[in-house]
Amino acid sequence: MSGQEYINQERRKYIRLDTVLPVQFRLVSLDGRSFLSGWLLGFTSDVSHGGICLSANALDEKCVQLVRNKSAKIALEIEMPLLKSPAVAQAFIAWVKDSPGNPTRYLIGLTYEDIDQGQNSRIMRYAWTRKLFIPVVAVIFLLLAGGFGVNSFLTAKLIRSNKALVEQLVEVSQEASAAKERSRQMASEHQDLEESLQSLQSRIQGAQEDRTLIDKLTQDKSGLQEQLSALQRKESVIADELQRLGKERGELEKINFDKMYRWLSVHQNPRTGLVMSFEGASDIKNWAFTYDQSLVAQVYNNVSDYSRARKVLEFFSRSAERSGGLFYNAYYVNDGLPAEYTVHCGPNIWLGIAILHYTKESRDSGYLYLAEEIAQGIMILQDKGGGVRGGPDTTWYATEHNLDAYAFFNMLYSMTNKRVYRLAAENVLDWLRQHTYGQSDIPIQRGKGDSTIATDTYAWSIAAIGPAKLQEIGMNPDKIMEFAEANCVAEVTYIRPDGRSVRIKGFDFAPDKHLGRGGVVSSEWTAQMIVSFKIMSAYYKAKGDSLKALSYNVKANDYVDELVKMIISSPSASGEGAGCLPYATQDSVDTGHGWNTPKGSSTGSVAGTAYAIFAFHNYNPLVLED
């Protein structure tokens, strides 16, 4: 074997390093009794369990000769990262090689004669770690990149799928609306033909012996009967089409409303438990309104997702800053700090309502104390007449807030059996009867001394007090619903985020004739009215009036069909394209009640989405039902 072959064979024992270790070394006589040089500086080039390749620079001629002739051993001190003292070894020279391109540098292969095994193991672990580090990191990077790529692909696919589901539902709903309208027109035409046939039959019977007139009338009757037969065939086709569309729409609605729950879930902040109220809004981007947190907690609660509901309640129980025992209207999602230093009783009452629903359904009474603390704060705002002021720093009284309070106190009484809550509810009802109900021209005023029409006061009167109790106090629930339909319904063109236009019929925040902006459909307030239509249907069904029950149920379903036309795909990647509802059909417009709809044409609303889910599942948040 040649000298070069021997060197190559020996070098194959070593591990290539992408970094070097500093080494102090000196030449020692072969018998180990004397030092042949002072301490010199070198570096490891390669290492193995049996030795190292030492890279040495600027050796004097005497040292070079000793090394080349292998006339010396080498004493080593190898510096190791993270170790206080170097690894000490003694080694024989196995081979020597000049370094290409550097005549003063020598590569010296050393075989350990003596080294501490623990220190040697540390050197090898470090060598292997450094050797494997780059490929391992590269593999990890590739895996992460691949995983990210796969995840991105799957996410993009999911977004496309969810958007397609939304668009499909909107298209089917539009087809169903058009088919219903054709069906109504045919029904009206059918009735006209029936009346015309009856009229002709009467004239035929009255014609007596006038054969000419009888023949003519009989011929006209035959023509009408042919028209009626043709119309009946068309009605049969439309009925089949409506049945098909109804089945398809029902399946799509179920899927999309499940996706809407998903949308509410993925936006819950893992640290605070809050959910941003408006996804895509430019001015209140990271705000979480307290009222909206009540609604989303109830959505979680309704599907038995108690852990998410608890996260919301836990924030208010442990983290949320208060003023005078009551919570602010809004907090920032990310850190939970107040976003609006305003305290109104309505959002606090709704938070209490969410706690009571959670307590009843989960059987966890850990937050009941908080509901009672809120109740105590609200009762402080209750005057001698029973009315609840809008907040600690306000003098006005809102019908909306007092309806909330009536429902809240009733729910607390049913859960705790404490008479103080029953009395508080009765006093609120007395105030409502005295200050907001009973006018002939406007059945429900917006507040004390305020005759403005607010749609939610009509919906919540039915939901909070109930048709039977309204009848008992002298209010006609049918008239309340009729007034809301006659004055607050708007039919508008909604420009969807993709630029397509759809016609939507729903409820405005107030009569559009009182506002210069034209009609606007509110998703939340339309859903509130749907809940009230269903309450009225159930009320008349229990009374045995099937016709009225059917009439209200048909209206509820018709408005559900209109509402789903407003469903849009989540405007953010985190929303996975899942369905949600904008707050209204127009952004940044006056509601008529002192505030505007959010900015942003593709803004997903927690309130609109949550209340739409309530409407779809026939859930009334203002009562504790079995």
NUDO-353516 format. One record per residue (C-alpha): x, y, z; residue in three letters. Coordinates in Angstrom, 2 decimals. Each point is the difference from the previous one (the first is absolute). Layout:
<rs>
R|X|Y|Z|ALA
...
</rs>
This chain:
<rs>
R|0.00|0.00|0.00|MET
R|1.40|3.40|-0.95|SER
R|0.38|2.81|2.52|GLY
R|-2.83|1.98|-1.64|GLN
R|-2.35|-3.02|0.06|GLU
R|0.78|-0.45|3.68|TYR
R|-0.74|3.65|0.68|ILE
R|-3.31|-0.21|-1.91|ASN
R|-0.99|-3.16|1.87|GLN
R|0.76|1.64|3.33|GLU
R|-1.89|3.18|-0.94|ARG
R|-3.14|-1.99|-0.79|ARG
R|-0.22|-0.70|3.73|LYS
R|-0.58|3.70|0.69|TYR
R|-3.21|2.03|-0.03|ILE
R|0.01|3.18|-2.05|ARG
R|-0.92|3.07|2.07|LEU
R|-1.59|3.20|-1.27|ASP
R|1.61|1.84|2.96|THR
R|3.37|-0.31|1.76|VAL
R|1.12|-0.30|3.61|LEU
R|3.03|1.95|1.27|PRO
R|2.84|-2.23|1.18|VAL
R|3.16|0.70|2.02|GLN
R|2.69|-2.58|-0.62|PHE
R|3.69|-0.70|0.53|ARG
R|2.42|-2.70|-1.13|LEU
R|1.04|-2.62|2.53|VAL
R|2.76|-2.60|-0.23|SER
R|-1.12|-3.51|-0.88|LEU
R|0.85|-1.20|3.50|ASP
R|-2.09|2.87|1.41|GLY
R|2.80|1.28|2.24|ARG
R|0.77|3.34|-1.66|SER
R|-1.71|2.81|-1.90|PHE
R|1.46|0.67|-3.44|LEU
R|-1.87|3.30|-0.62|SER
R|-1.95|2.68|1.76|GLY
R|-3.77|0.36|-0.25|TRP
R|-1.17|0.51|-3.56|LEU
R|-3.43|0.97|-1.38|LEU
R|-1.99|-2.13|-2.42|GLY
R|-3.54|-1.03|-0.88|PHE
R|-1.85|-3.23|-0.54|THR
R|-0.84|-0.74|-3.60|SER
R|-1.66|-3.40|0.37|ASP
R|-0.62|-2.21|3.05|VAL
R|-0.67|-3.64|0.72|SER
R|-0.45|-2.07|3.11|HIS
R|3.67|-1.10|-0.29|GLY
R|1.63|3.32|-0.79|GLY
R|-0.10|3.34|-1.80|ILE
R|1.38|1.70|-3.06|CYS
R|2.01|2.96|1.28|LEU
R|0.48|3.06|-2.18|SER
R|3.21|1.79|0.99|ALA
R|1.49|3.21|-1.38|ASN
R|3.48|1.53|-0.04|ALA
R|1.96|-2.87|1.59|LEU
R|3.74|0.59|0.20|ASP
R|2.33|-2.29|-1.92|GLU
R|0.87|-2.12|3.05|LYS
R|-3.68|-0.68|0.74|CYS
R|-0.72|-0.75|-3.66|VAL
R|2.76|-2.61|-0.08|GLN
R|-1.16|-1.62|3.25|LEU
R|-3.54|-0.20|-1.32|VAL
R|0.91|-1.29|-3.44|ARG
R|2.30|-2.65|1.49|ASN
R|-2.64|-0.86|2.65|LYS
R|2.82|0.43|2.53|SER
R|-2.31|1.51|2.61|ALA
R|-3.35|-0.37|1.64|LYS
R|-2.38|2.93|0.40|ILE
R|-1.62|1.20|3.23|ALA
R|-3.37|1.63|-0.65|LEU
R|-2.41|2.38|1.75|GLU
R|-3.20|0.16|-2.08|ILE
R|-2.34|2.90|0.82|GLU
R|-3.68|-1.06|0.16|MET
R|-2.96|2.42|-0.11|PRO
R|-1.92|0.26|3.29|LEU
R|2.77|-1.82|1.94|LEU
R|2.13|1.93|2.50|LYS
R|3.14|-2.10|-0.51|SER
R|1.41|-1.48|-3.24|PRO
R|0.08|-3.71|-0.87|ALA
R|3.54|-1.28|0.66|VAL
R|1.54|-2.76|-2.17|ALA
R|3.26|-1.47|-1.18|GLN
R|0.32|-1.42|-3.51|ALA
R|2.33|-1.70|-2.50|PHE
R|0.57|1.48|-3.45|ILE
R|-1.66|-2.28|-2.58|ALA
R|0.55|2.05|-3.17|TRP
R|0.99|3.45|-1.22|VAL
R|-1.16|1.88|-3.08|LYS
R|0.73|3.42|-1.40|ASP
R|-3.00|2.28|-0.37|SER
R|-0.76|0.84|-3.65|PRO
R|0.45|3.68|-0.71|GLY
R|1.66|0.75|3.34|ASN
R|3.62|-1.22|0.30|PRO
R|0.26|1.01|3.68|THR
R|-3.01|-2.02|1.05|ARG
R|0.17|-3.70|0.84|TYR
R|-2.74|-2.56|0.57|LEU
R|1.09|-2.52|2.61|ILE
R|-1.98|-3.17|0.67|GLY
R|0.17|-0.95|3.67|LEU
R|-0.96|-3.24|1.75|THR
R|-0.82|0.32|3.66|TYR
R|2.38|-1.69|2.39|GLU
R|-1.80|1.31|3.05|ASP
R|-3.26|1.98|0.40|ILE
R|-2.77|0.09|2.57|ASP
R|-2.88|-1.99|-1.45|GLN
R|-2.59|2.45|1.30|GLY
R|1.79|2.90|-1.66|GLN
R|0.41|-2.00|-3.21|ASN
R|-3.74|-0.76|-0.02|SER
R|-0.75|3.70|0.37|ARG
R|2.23|0.79|-2.96|ILE
R|-1.78|-2.65|-2.12|MET
R|-3.49|1.15|1.02|ARG
R|0.94|3.52|-0.92|TYR
R|1.48|-1.19|-3.31|ALA
R|-3.11|-1.99|-0.91|TRP
R|-2.25|2.82|1.09|THR
R|1.83|2.45|-2.20|ARG
R|0.12|-2.47|-2.88|LYS
R|-3.71|-0.74|0.19|LEU
R|-1.12|3.51|0.90|PHE
R|-0.20|1.44|-3.51|ILE
R|-1.66|-3.00|-1.67|PRO
R|-2.38|-0.42|2.95|VAL
R|-0.85|3.67|-0.12|VAL
R|-0.38|-0.28|-3.76|ALA
R|-2.30|-3.00|0.39|VAL
R|-2.02|1.77|2.69|ILE
R|-0.19|3.07|-2.18|PHE
R|-1.12|-2.09|-2.96|LEU
R|-2.57|-1.80|2.16|LEU
R|-1.28|3.28|1.37|LEU
R|-0.02|1.52|-3.45|ALA
R|-1.75|-3.08|-1.33|GLY
R|-2.45|0.03|2.89|GLY
R|-0.57|3.70|-0.51|PHE
R|-0.50|-0.61|-3.70|GLY
R|-2.43|-2.85|0.62|VAL
R|-1.76|2.02|2.68|ASN
R|-0.18|3.01|-2.31|SER
R|-1.37|-2.19|-2.76|PHE
R|-2.61|-1.56|2.30|LEU
R|-0.91|3.40|1.46|THR
R|-0.38|1.49|-3.47|ALA
R|-2.11|-2.99|-1.01|LYS
R|-2.14|0.39|3.15|LEU
R|-0.46|3.72|-0.66|ILE
R|-1.08|-0.69|-3.58|ARG
R|-2.37|-2.72|1.21|SER
R|-1.55|2.20|2.69|ASN
R|-0.39|2.91|-2.39|LYS
R|-1.65|-2.32|-2.51|ALA
R|-2.44|-1.17|2.68|LEU
R|-0.92|3.58|0.81|VAL
R|-0.49|0.93|-3.65|GLU
R|-2.00|-3.14|-0.65|GLN
R|-2.33|0.77|2.90|LEU
R|-0.49|3.57|-1.18|VAL
R|-0.78|-1.17|-3.54|GLU
R|-2.46|-2.66|1.19|VAL
R|-1.66|2.55|2.31|SER
R|-0.39|2.41|-2.91|GLN
R|-1.52|-2.75|-2.12|GLU
R|-2.34|-0.95|2.84|ALA
R|-1.08|3.62|0.47|SER
R|-0.73|0.33|-3.71|ALA
R|-1.92|-3.29|0.02|ALA
R|-2.02|1.10|3.03|LYS
R|-0.87|3.26|-1.71|GLU
R|-1.15|-1.88|-3.12|ARG
R|-2.01|-2.33|2.23|SER
R|-1.68|2.97|1.70|ARG
R|-0.82|1.57|-3.36|GLN
R|-1.48|-3.28|-1.20|MET
R|-2.01|-0.33|3.20|ALA
R|-1.40|3.48|-0.56|SER
R|-0.75|-0.82|-3.65|GLU
R|-1.58|-3.29|1.10|HIS
R|-2.29|1.85|2.39|GLN
R|-0.97|2.51|-2.72|ASP
R|-0.87|-2.85|-2.41|LEU
R|-2.05|-1.79|2.66|GLU
R|-1.94|3.20|0.69|GLU
R|-0.52|0.58|-3.73|SER
R|-1.29|-3.59|-0.43|LEU
R|-2.42|0.43|2.88|GLN
R|-1.20|3.27|-1.50|SER
R|-0.53|-1.65|-3.41|LEU
R|-1.86|-2.91|1.56|GLN
R|-2.35|2.44|1.74|SER
R|-0.60|1.83|-3.28|ARG
R|-0.67|-3.28|-1.81|ILE
R|-2.57|-0.97|2.61|GLN
R|-1.60|3.43|-0.30|GLY
R|-0.14|-0.03|-3.80|ALA
R|-3.16|-2.19|0.06|GLN
R|-1.13|-0.72|-3.60|GLU
R|2.46|2.27|-1.84|ASP
R|1.90|-2.76|-1.84|ARG
R|2.29|2.41|-1.81|THR
R|1.17|1.57|3.24|LEU
R|0.26|-3.38|1.71|ILE
R|2.13|-1.37|-2.86|ASP
R|2.28|3.03|0.13|LYS
R|0.37|-0.15|3.77|LEU
R|0.60|-3.75|-0.15|THR
R|2.69|0.55|-2.59|GLN
R|1.63|2.66|2.22|ASP
R|-0.22|-2.39|2.93|LYS
R|1.69|-2.74|-2.01|SER
R|2.82|2.39|-0.88|GLY
R|0.48|0.96|3.65|LEU
R|0.01|-3.67|1.00|GLN
R|2.76|-0.67|-2.54|GLU
R|1.99|2.93|1.40|GLN
R|-0.55|-1.35|3.51|LEU
R|1.16|-3.48|-1.01|SER
R|3.14|1.45|-1.60|ALA
R|0.62|2.10|3.10|LEU
R|-0.42|-3.04|2.24|GLN
R|2.63|-1.85|-2.04|ARG
R|2.38|2.94|0.43|LYS
R|-0.79|0.09|3.72|GLU
R|0.88|-3.67|0.23|SER
R|3.34|0.65|-1.70|VAL
R|0.72|2.95|2.31|ILE
R|-0.98|-2.10|3.03|ALA
R|2.48|-2.70|-1.05|ASP
R|2.67|2.65|-0.58|GLU
R|-0.67|1.56|3.41|LEU
R|0.22|-3.40|1.64|GLN
R|3.33|-0.71|-1.70|ARG
R|1.39|3.44|0.81|LEU
R|-1.28|-0.24|3.56|GLY
R|1.81|-3.27|0.56|LYS
R|3.20|1.27|-1.60|GLU
R|-0.18|3.29|1.89|ARG
R|-0.64|-1.80|3.29|GLY
R|3.11|-2.13|-0.42|GLU
R|2.12|3.01|-0.98|LEU
R|-1.37|2.08|2.86|GLU
R|0.92|-2.69|2.52|LYS
R|3.55|-0.24|-1.35|ILE
R|0.47|3.77|-0.19|ASN
R|-1.39|0.68|3.47|PHE
R|2.38|-2.62|1.38|ASP
R|2.81|1.83|-1.81|LYS
R|-1.20|3.26|1.59|MET
R|0.52|-1.58|3.40|TYR
R|3.51|-0.92|-1.16|ARG
R|0.56|3.63|-1.00|TRP
R|-0.94|1.13|3.51|LEU
R|2.33|-2.61|1.50|SER
R|3.18|0.65|-1.97|VAL
R|-0.09|3.68|0.88|HIS
R|0.00|-0.52|3.76|GLN
R|3.24|1.40|1.37|ASN
R|1.75|-2.85|1.87|PRO
R|1.40|2.34|2.65|ARG
R|-2.95|2.25|0.85|THR
R|-2.87|-2.22|-1.16|GLY
R|-1.54|2.97|-1.83|LEU
R|-1.28|0.01|-3.58|VAL
R|0.43|3.09|-2.18|MET
R|-3.39|1.48|-0.73|SER
R|0.66|1.01|-3.61|PHE
R|2.40|-1.88|-2.26|GLU
R|1.15|2.33|-2.75|GLY
R|-1.11|3.29|1.58|ALA
R|2.54|2.75|-0.43|SER
R|-0.78|2.23|2.97|ASP
R|-0.82|-2.50|2.79|ILE
R|2.18|-2.82|-1.27|LYS
R|0.94|-1.70|3.28|ASN
R|-2.95|0.96|2.15|TRP
R|-2.08|-2.53|1.90|ALA
R|-3.32|1.51|1.05|PHE
R|-1.35|-1.43|3.25|THR
R|-3.45|-0.56|-1.53|TYR
R|1.56|-2.03|-2.83|ASP
R|1.94|-2.13|2.51|GLN
R|-3.32|-0.90|1.61|SER
R|-1.38|-1.15|-3.34|LEU
R|3.06|-2.04|-0.98|VAL
R|0.12|-1.63|3.45|ALA
R|-3.61|-1.08|-0.51|GLN
R|0.83|-1.45|-3.42|VAL
R|2.80|-2.05|1.60|TYR
R|-2.35|-1.01|2.79|ASN
R|-2.73|-1.13|-2.38|ASN
R|2.28|-2.59|-1.60|VAL
R|1.34|-1.08|3.42|SER
R|3.41|1.54|-0.71|ASP
R|0.22|1.00|3.65|TYR
R|3.78|0.41|0.00|SER
R|-0.22|2.86|-2.51|ARG
R|-2.93|1.56|1.86|ALA
R|2.03|-0.19|3.22|ARG
R|2.91|1.83|-1.66|LYS
R|-2.31|2.94|-0.70|VAL
R|-1.47|0.01|3.50|LEU
R|3.41|-0.52|1.58|GLU
R|1.23|3.23|-1.56|PHE
R|-2.81|1.99|1.60|PHE
R|0.32|-1.89|3.25|SER
R|3.76|0.44|0.47|ARG
R|1.53|2.43|-2.46|SER
R|-2.41|2.67|-1.22|ALA
R|0.33|3.47|1.46|GLU
R|-3.23|1.38|1.43|ARG
R|-1.44|3.34|1.02|SER
R|-2.22|0.07|3.07|GLY
R|-0.48|-3.76|-0.19|GLY
R|-1.24|0.07|-3.61|LEU
R|1.92|-0.84|-3.18|PHE
R|0.96|2.35|-2.78|TYR
R|-1.73|-0.22|-3.37|ASN
R|3.07|-1.29|-1.85|ALA
R|3.48|-1.47|0.51|TYR
R|2.98|-0.63|-2.26|TYR
R|0.17|-3.61|-1.14|VAL
R|3.74|-0.55|0.35|ASN
R|0.73|1.41|3.45|ASP
R|-3.45|0.40|1.56|GLY
R|0.43|3.70|0.82|LEU
R|-3.07|2.25|-0.30|PRO
R|-0.54|1.26|-3.54|ALA
R|-2.84|2.31|0.99|GLU
R|-0.28|1.54|3.45|TYR
R|-3.79|0.09|-0.11|THR
R|-2.29|-2.02|2.25|VAL
R|-3.54|-0.76|-1.11|HIS
R|-2.34|-2.36|1.80|CYS
R|-1.07|-1.91|-3.14|GLY
R|3.32|-1.77|-0.73|PRO
R|0.37|-0.86|3.70|ASN
R|-3.51|-1.48|0.10|ILE
R|0.74|-2.08|-3.10|TRP
R|3.19|-1.30|1.61|LEU
R|-2.12|-1.04|2.99|GLY
R|-2.44|-1.73|-2.35|ILE
R|2.86|-1.98|-1.58|ALA
R|1.17|-1.08|3.47|ILE
R|-3.48|-1.26|0.90|LEU
R|-0.33|-2.02|-3.20|HIS
R|3.46|-1.46|0.59|TYR
R|-0.83|-0.83|3.62|THR
R|-3.22|-1.75|-0.96|LYS
R|1.39|-2.01|-2.90|GLU
R|3.44|-0.92|1.37|SER
R|-1.14|-0.38|3.63|ARG
R|3.08|1.97|0.96|ASP
R|-1.01|2.71|2.50|SER
R|3.51|1.44|0.25|GLY
R|-0.97|3.27|-1.68|TYR
R|-3.47|0.46|1.52|LEU
R|1.48|2.40|2.57|TYR
R|1.07|2.27|-2.88|LEU
R|-3.54|0.07|-1.42|ALA
R|-1.28|1.04|3.43|GLU
R|2.69|2.69|0.29|GLU
R|-1.15|1.38|-3.35|ILE
R|-3.62|-0.12|1.19|ALA
R|0.92|2.00|3.11|GLN
R|1.70|2.62|-2.18|GLY
R|-3.05|0.23|-2.25|ILE
R|-2.44|0.30|2.89|MET
R|1.97|3.02|1.24|ILE
R|-0.96|1.67|-3.30|LEU
R|-3.69|-0.84|0.47|GLN
R|-2.13|2.98|1.04|ASP
R|-3.09|0.03|2.18|LYS
R|-2.21|-0.49|-3.03|GLY
R|1.84|-3.22|-0.88|GLY
R|1.84|1.30|-3.05|GLY
R|3.71|-0.68|-0.51|VAL
R|2.17|2.89|-1.17|ARG
R|2.29|-0.53|-2.97|GLY
R|3.10|0.02|2.20|GLY
R|1.67|1.52|3.06|PRO
R|0.83|3.21|-1.87|ASP
R|-3.22|0.37|-2.01|THR
R|-3.40|1.51|0.64|THR
R|-1.88|-1.64|-2.91|TRP
R|-2.06|-3.18|0.13|TYR
R|-0.09|-2.51|-2.89|ALA
R|-2.82|-2.42|-0.63|THR
R|2.56|-2.47|-1.32|GLU
R|1.98|-0.04|3.26|HIS
R|-3.13|-0.34|2.11|ASN
R|-1.21|-2.95|-2.08|LEU
R|3.42|-1.57|0.58|ASP
R|-0.28|0.70|3.73|ALA
R|-3.50|-1.49|0.21|TYR
R|1.22|-3.22|-1.65|ALA
R|3.18|-0.11|2.12|PHE
R|-1.78|0.47|3.33|PHE
R|-2.60|-2.62|-0.92|ASN
R|2.73|-2.47|-0.92|MET
R|1.88|0.70|3.23|LEU
R|-3.16|-0.53|2.02|TYR
R|-0.73|-3.32|-1.69|SER
R|3.56|-1.15|0.71|MET
R|0.50|1.30|3.55|THR
R|-3.59|0.36|1.25|ASN
R|1.00|3.31|1.62|LYS
R|-3.01|2.27|0.31|ARG
R|2.08|3.15|-0.54|VAL
R|0.42|-0.89|-3.67|TYR
R|-3.69|-0.68|-0.51|ARG
R|-0.86|3.40|1.47|LEU
R|2.64|1.66|-2.19|ALA
R|-1.52|-1.63|-3.11|ALA
R|-3.55|1.03|0.96|GLU
R|1.14|3.59|0.55|ASN
R|1.69|0.11|-3.41|VAL
R|-3.18|-1.29|-1.64|LEU
R|-2.04|2.71|1.74|ASP
R|2.40|2.59|-1.35|TRP
R|-0.22|-1.43|-3.54|LEU
R|-3.79|0.02|0.13|ARG
R|-0.06|3.60|1.20|GLN
R|2.69|1.58|-2.17|HIS
R|0.40|-1.98|-3.23|THR
R|-3.21|-1.92|-0.83|TYR
R|-3.54|0.94|-0.83|GLY
R|0.14|2.88|-2.50|GLN
R|-2.38|-0.43|-2.90|SER
R|2.35|1.28|-2.69|ASP
R|3.26|-1.56|1.25|ILE
R|-0.51|-3.17|2.07|PRO
R|3.53|0.06|1.48|ILE
R|2.15|3.03|0.65|GLN
R|3.79|-0.25|-0.09|ARG
R|0.27|1.37|3.55|GLY
R|-1.44|2.29|2.63|LYS
R|-1.31|3.05|-1.84|GLY
R|1.49|-1.29|-3.26|ASP
R|-2.50|-1.00|-2.69|SER
R|2.67|-1.07|-2.50|THR
R|-0.68|-3.41|-1.55|ILE
R|2.70|-2.60|0.66|ALA
R|-0.56|-3.43|-1.57|THR
R|1.70|-1.95|2.78|ASP
R|-2.49|1.25|2.61|THR
R|-2.78|-1.72|-1.98|TYR
R|1.89|-3.26|-0.39|ALA
R|1.18|-0.05|3.62|TRP
R|-3.43|0.86|1.38|SER
R|-1.21|-3.31|-1.42|ILE
R|3.16|-1.85|1.05|ALA
R|0.40|1.45|3.51|ALA
R|-3.59|0.41|1.18|ILE
R|-1.73|-2.58|-2.21|GLY
R|-3.33|0.18|-1.85|PRO
R|-2.10|-1.26|2.93|ALA
R|1.41|2.51|2.50|LYS
R|-0.35|2.81|-2.54|LEU
R|-3.67|-0.86|-0.40|GLN
R|-0.33|0.00|3.78|GLU
R|1.35|3.54|0.36|ILE
R|-2.21|1.29|-2.80|GLY
R|2.43|-0.19|-2.92|MET
R|-0.91|-1.75|-3.24|ASN
R|2.99|-2.09|-1.19|PRO
R|-1.48|-0.35|-3.49|ASP
R|-0.19|3.78|-0.33|LYS
R|3.61|0.29|1.16|ILE
R|1.14|-2.38|-2.74|MET
R|-2.23|1.62|-2.63|GLU
R|1.34|3.46|0.86|PHE
R|3.61|-1.17|-0.27|ALA
R|-0.69|-1.58|-3.41|GLU
R|-1.88|3.03|-1.27|ALA
R|2.61|2.53|1.10|ASN
R|3.39|-1.68|0.30|CYS
R|0.24|-2.41|-2.94|VAL
R|2.38|1.02|-2.77|ALA
R|0.61|-1.63|-3.37|GLU
R|3.42|0.94|-1.31|VAL
R|2.67|-0.96|-2.50|THR
R|3.01|-1.40|1.81|TYR
R|3.34|0.13|-1.80|ILE
R|1.84|-3.13|1.08|ARG
R|3.81|0.06|0.48|PRO
R|0.48|-1.68|-3.40|ASP
R|-1.91|2.85|-1.66|GLY
R|-3.22|-1.92|-0.67|ARG
R|-3.33|1.56|0.93|SER
R|-2.82|-1.74|1.85|VAL
R|-3.39|1.27|1.11|ARG
R|-0.57|-0.44|3.73|ILE
R|-3.09|0.65|2.06|LYS
R|0.53|0.41|3.70|GLY
R|-0.25|2.37|2.94|PHE
R|1.61|3.40|0.23|ASP
R|1.20|1.56|3.25|PHE
R|-2.77|2.58|-0.33|ALA
R|-2.55|1.09|-2.63|PRO
R|2.08|1.05|-3.01|ASP
R|-2.51|2.73|-0.81|LYS
R|1.37|1.89|3.00|HIS
R|3.58|-0.19|-1.33|LEU
R|1.59|1.40|-3.12|GLY
R|2.22|-3.04|-0.60|ARG
R|-2.75|-2.24|-1.39|GLY
R|-0.72|-3.52|1.21|GLY
R|2.54|-2.19|1.77|VAL
R|-0.48|-3.59|1.10|VAL
R|1.55|-0.92|3.35|SER
R|1.00|-3.66|0.30|SER
R|-0.25|0.04|3.80|GLU
R|-3.34|1.80|0.25|TRP
R|-1.50|-2.09|-2.80|THR
R|1.04|-3.12|1.90|ALA
R|-1.57|1.43|3.17|GLN
R|-3.30|0.41|-1.85|MET
R|0.26|-3.58|-1.33|ILE
R|0.32|-1.25|3.60|VAL
R|-3.10|2.05|0.89|SER
R|-1.99|-1.39|-2.96|PHE
R|0.82|-3.51|1.20|LYS
R|-1.06|0.89|3.55|ILE
R|-3.33|1.24|-1.35|MET
R|-0.40|-3.18|-2.04|SER
R|0.60|-2.17|3.07|ALA
R|-2.41|2.15|2.04|TYR
R|-2.86|-0.49|-2.44|TYR
R|0.81|-3.66|-0.51|LYS
R|-0.36|-0.51|3.78|ALA
R|-3.35|1.84|-0.14|LYS
R|-1.22|-2.30|-2.78|GLY
R|-0.10|2.73|-2.66|ASP
R|1.80|-1.90|-2.76|SER
R|-0.63|2.63|-2.69|LEU
R|1.69|2.80|1.94|LYS
R|2.76|-2.34|1.08|ALA
R|0.62|-0.92|-3.64|LEU
R|-0.11|3.64|-1.11|SER
R|2.68|1.07|2.48|TYR
R|2.13|-3.05|-0.76|ASN
R|-0.14|0.73|-3.74|VAL
R|1.14|3.58|0.65|LYS
R|2.84|-1.21|2.20|ALA
R|1.20|-2.41|-2.67|ASN
R|-0.34|2.62|-2.74|ASP
R|2.24|2.39|1.92|TYR
R|2.50|-2.79|0.68|VAL
R|0.16|-0.54|-3.76|ASP
R|0.65|3.71|-0.46|GLU
R|2.58|0.10|2.78|LEU
R|2.15|-2.76|-1.49|VAL
R|0.45|2.12|-3.12|LYS
R|2.11|2.29|2.18|MET
R|2.46|-2.73|1.02|ILE
R|3.52|0.82|-1.15|ILE
R|3.28|-1.89|0.19|SER
R|2.42|0.94|2.77|SER
R|2.16|2.89|-1.24|PRO
R|3.16|-1.34|1.72|SER
R|2.17|-3.09|-0.51|ALA
R|-0.51|-1.04|3.62|SER
R|-3.73|-0.17|-0.64|GLY
R|0.62|-2.73|-2.59|GLU
R|-2.64|1.50|-2.30|GLY
R|-2.75|-1.14|2.38|ALA
R|-3.35|1.73|-0.15|GLY
R|-0.82|3.00|2.15|CYS
R|-2.37|2.94|-0.26|LEU
R|0.77|3.68|-0.45|PRO
R|-1.60|2.32|2.52|TYR
R|-2.13|1.63|-2.69|ALA
R|-0.41|0.28|-3.75|THR
R|1.87|3.33|0.06|GLN
R|3.11|0.94|1.92|ASP
R|0.61|3.25|1.85|SER
R|-3.61|1.26|-0.13|VAL
R|-2.21|1.54|2.66|ASP
R|-2.16|-2.54|1.83|THR
R|-2.30|2.76|1.22|GLY
R|0.93|-0.64|3.62|HIS
R|3.15|2.07|0.46|GLY
R|2.61|-2.38|-1.45|TRP
R|1.08|-1.23|-3.40|ASN
R|0.48|-3.44|-1.47|THR
R|3.69|-1.09|-0.09|PRO
R|2.31|1.05|-2.80|LYS
R|1.00|-2.61|-2.54|GLY
R|-2.03|-1.57|-2.78|SER
R|1.07|-3.56|0.95|SER
R|-0.38|0.15|3.77|THR
R|-1.05|-3.11|1.88|GLY
R|-2.10|0.79|3.08|SER
R|-0.11|-2.13|3.15|VAL
R|-3.43|1.41|0.94|ALA
R|-1.48|-0.57|-3.45|GLY
R|1.48|-3.48|-0.29|THR
R|-0.90|-1.11|3.54|ALA
R|-3.58|1.24|-0.23|TYR
R|-0.42|-1.65|-3.40|ALA
R|1.02|-3.28|1.65|ILE
R|-2.60|0.69|2.74|PHE
R|-2.65|0.57|-2.66|ALA
R|0.93|-3.12|-1.95|PHE
R|-0.13|-2.19|3.12|HIS
R|-3.07|1.75|1.50|ASN
R|1.81|1.14|3.15|TYR
R|-1.35|2.84|2.12|ASN
R|2.82|1.41|2.17|PRO
R|-2.40|2.03|2.17|LEU
R|-1.57|-2.97|1.79|VAL
R|1.29|-3.11|1.74|LEU
R|-1.71|-2.83|-1.84|GLU
R|0.24|-3.75|0.47|ASP
</rs>
